[in-house]
């Protein structure tokens, strides 16, 4: 039997067995324990860099034990209400995940890096009754560390829960929480049914070691790494940290066969490789170019020279990801053709995939031809999934789609038989699909062309000293001017800015008219990332418009910080009392400690408030002070200091202030 037929038979055999069990997470863990109990579930690294292994039997046994202890700790506290899991990827994560379900509670998955205030917002909206985390300090619900669970007495057996909740970042009052059940999880596993007919490198019989970098609270990491490959009994390799050196160490030392990550990692690897060879001189840079071109089938062996030899290529790959990776996927955002070209040209099979929190993973490019992979296609829909266009917007029907969404604490059921509007602009060519960008991010340039900010950003990411970049449009009537903000590692002095600005402008001059950037600036610190994976474009744009003093400008422009409001003419004791009253009202409506709220922090920007809670907070201020804040001031005042001055002026009959420095967008 040839490799293709053998792989197809293996996948069909496994999926047939999985389809034959009840479609619940409880049954899935039982199947994994019975079928793969002695196989290696996880590889991690101790302080000395030595491998630490865990079997599937150990993982499942720990999950059941912790579930019984958690059930005893929680008692009958709102059985069926979620328990949050706020842990970074680790060998313990799968056991904690199943333990929560075994205790009779759905799992609310939270980003391990999420600020506590944002986590509290999500706990409140999901109605969570407890949280498992390794963070210290109290939460509004009982919190337990792994050590706490191990010390607790076990309770009796009970009914398992069967729901998993995924969240948005939680920075606003109305967070989006998406709900899945075991039936949808099994549909997601079954969607891999046709993969072996196109490639035998993604799923196959035999050892697979998948790099467990993508956070499991994110749909990409949960499905593509955790769910699919633990159902198959494969090994997950955990890095000791998210530092670049630890990521690369885990891939090489763990001999990972599969590396799934976001464009941020792949762009970073591509940039490092290009810069390294550039520094080595023209000959080595030419050899790298020949190796890439040869592996992509662009030049013959005679022209490639020594760059075509396996020994040379292995030496190059040993310095990058090693020689173990067989299948790599990028997802969660835009990846440039240059990055796809270089990574595939190094001999790594890097493909582009597509999915959404509401849908799961719905497609991945499976072509064995690197020339096809570098085009950036997301392939065609997986088994049971359908794509279609409404205008330019991609609509998706998937049996793995969520069963419900919770927005503002209210649940809305979803019918997976219906097509879901993704908000992504897409096109189909020759049976393959391509994502062009988010419809809300599209910039209408001065000449009326649609410009995609993802595309603009990648032109500038290879400029020396640029760590990251984000582009967005600022409205000017019916058109928009294009703005670029970069994160850099240079000293922000005049000489450094002049040099960086010149390099950026050289790139800009080479772009066609509609893609040229109108304004450039340097972020005053690291660009904010969503789920630690991609830049929060909207947050940067909001800051650029409202807090220009946070940026550095290449034209020498300096923007002064906002002028502090003056309380001249009001008694100091009354000012202190009013500031404390307003701060307390802010704290209560934002569920934040009063000590975390600065006098000049803006409600929606620094404090994460939203319009609904803003109106509620004003109503509280009116009630506590016996005053009535004019409706024309709504949205114009957004800080503790601004509201304190407004209330003092209302109390003393002074003219209402002109709100300028603390506008609430």
Phi, psi and omega in degrees: 000129181286171186301317183297311181296323180295318181292317178300315180297320179298311182295318179299319180296315181293312182294326177297319178295318181292322178296337184278356179256161177304142185273067178227159177293328177298314180292325180296316178296321177298318178297313181299317181296319182287317185279327190234017187309323183268354182276160184284121180270320187215144169237127175228184186228133179278187184297336179267005179081010180276147182289139174239125184251150176225138179269163176295327177297317178295318180299312182293319179298317178295321180299314181293320180295313180294325178298319178294320180290321178294322178300320179291320180297318184277339181061224180261021184297101174045060175308134182096349175275148186293152167241129184277148174238111182239077183226144172285162179306132180195165177301337180280339186304310180302322179294318179293322178301307181290330179297318179298314178298319180294335179281355179096014183237138171299158180260126173259109184273123181240147176297127181298336181265002184294131176304149185301320181299319179291321178298320179298322178299316180289321176302316182293315184289330179276348183071033182292147182251353178193168178218136172259122184202159174260011178279149176269167178093153184282151169246174179286347175238161178304135179242142183228136171267167180303319180297325179296319180295318183294333180276340184289156176281141179287146175261185180280172178285154179204185181286136177283151167274166185218030182231144178235135183244127176254148188234156163282181188292341175082019182280344180245168181297317183263078178287158178259123179238125185249134188248133174237157172235180182300323180300317179290324178296319178292324176296324179292319177298316182292339181294347179277004188304320187267357185303315183297341179288343180251325177214144178253015183255349181269310179231126181201165177284138182116177185297131171229132176239110184260133183285118186266061180267316182300125182303135182288348175285346180266143187301325180298309180293320182296314184279303192287334181253299186290302189291305184300312192273339171283328176298331179269358179075028181269173186261136174255134181252121186256126174288154181284339176200178179266008174294142185306317182296324180286326177296310181293325178298315182295320179296315182286307184293325179279357180050053182294133175268336182232131178230108178250129180204185182259163181306331180304317179289312184295320176297320180296318178296315181298317180297317181297316180298313182298316182292322179298314182287330176296321180289334181284348177109171187300321184295312181293324178295323178292322178295320177298314179299321179292320179298313180297312182297321180294314181292338177268004177074025184266337179226153179282168181300323182298327180277333182286332180065220184291344181294346180272344187287136180305322182296316178297315182294323178295322178296321179292312183294330180300331181274351183254269180250005185083187184252011182273325185302130179249332180214128181234146179228140170245139181200173178090002181172180183287136173236135185282157177295327179298318179293313178301320182295314183292313183296316177293324179292338175283349179106006176265132181278088181261121181241155179265137179236172183215142175189174178215157177304323183281347189237340190083197177273127187242346177195159173204143177292125185246007184295136174282354182271115181298331179294332175282319183297325184288350180284347176087012178296150172264014178077215177234165186302144175291174183304128177086355183259144178232139174245148168204167182248142167242098193069244177252356183277137179278128173247139185230133170247126184214131178295345179270004184296156182302156179267338181199159172235145175245117179232123182063030179082358181251131182271138176234123180288152178236139178260110183293350178281348180269157176280136182258132178281118186274336187080005179260140175272129186220167172211155179245134176222121177054040176084357179250151184249146182228133177263128183258343179146174177279136182299326182287342182264351184298135180257130174268106186287175182298335179263012175085003180279149171281125180241132181260119185300327178303319181293318179298316184302319187291338178296333188256354187286344178267359178294131180309136178077005174267116179272325180200163182212150176217137180240149177202167179253146174243125189294137171224083186072231180275352182247175180222145171265144185269128180244138177239129174240129182243152170256132187226162177252009180278164172290130184280049177263178185298316181294317180296317179294322180297316181294314180295317180299321179295318181294320179293321182292328177298319177294317183299321181294337180276355181271152177290161191310311185293339183260358179293142180274135180273325182224146176227147177207164178249131178293143180287354178197193179299141176291139182290138182246140173271127181055027179061022188235321182217153186293139175281091186300317182296322180293321179294318179298316179300318179294319182299323181280321188261335184230061185299339180290350179278355185243159175251145188236143185283345181268011179081359181295137175236129181253123182290149175295158182299140180292135179287136179295140180259137177255023180306134178099348178254141179302138183301318181298320180291323177297313180299318180296319181290319177301318180294320179296313181295318180298320178296322178292319175302310185301317182294318183281338179262353186055044178239150172296142180301329181293342181273355187253112178279157182299331184248011176286129182278139187311307186268339186268299180277331190257352174076017179284167178231178187293324181293313180290334177297313179296320178297319180296319179296320178298321177295319179297317179302315183293318184287331183260345184073014179252173178229111180289125182300141181298332180291347177273347180301131178084347180263343180238133185217009181237162176302313182297319181296316179292323179298315179295317180301315181293321178295320179293322177294319181296321185263005177075020178280161177299144176300141183288157173270110182281122182228319188272350187226042183298131178266104182289000000 
